[in-house]
Amino acid sequence: MLAAMTVVDGACALTVADYEAQRDSADPEVRIAQGIYLLGLGNGFTYANAALATGGQRPLYCAPPKLALNEDNYRRIIDEALRKAREDGRVRDEEPVELFLLIGLSRTFPCA
């Protein structure tokens, strides 16, 4: 999945560097704005899962049905995915953080 990052148009993506700067910002408005973005991103993945299920395809990830994910969950999932990618030397600051959320969701909530 990391190979897919090379073909993604990053014009609208949040880079890893920008994500980390916003996450670590002392400005609460920056963190709130990032949280809203992460919630929207997570909702998009949820909708994609629903569309895949409707079409009889395998979902991207399989979170427990009663689990309500929030921006703090998404930040932890992204941070863990970035940590693992850095251990493997497979992350650059200009890469889109959105793919790390997707990778993290699929690792955190694998489908049986």
Residue, then its C-alpha position, 0 to 999 in steps of 0.5 A: m500500500l505504501a507504493a501507492m503513495t507515489v501515484v497520489d496527487g498530493a495537491c489536496a493532501l495533508t503532508v506528514a510534515d504538516y500533520e505533525a506540525q499541526r498535531d504539535s501546535a500550541d495553538p488550540e485552533v490549529r488542533i481543532a481544525q486538524g481534528i475536524y479534518l481527521l473526522g471528515l477523513g475517517n468518515g470518508f473511509t467509513y463511507a468507502n467501507a459501506a460502499l464496498a460492502t454494498g458492492g459485495q467487496r472486501p472492506l478496507y478495515c473492520a472496526p468493531p460495530k459499536l466503536a465510535l472513532n474520534e480525532d484522538n483515535y485517528r491521531r493515535i492510529i496515524d502516529e503508530a503507522l508513521r512510527k512503524a513506517r519510520e522504523d522501516g525507513r519508508v516515510r518522507d515528510e512530503e507524503p500524504v498522511e491520509l494514506f497512513l490513516l488508511i494503513g493504520l486502520s487496516r492494521t488496527f482493525p484487520c478483517a478476518 
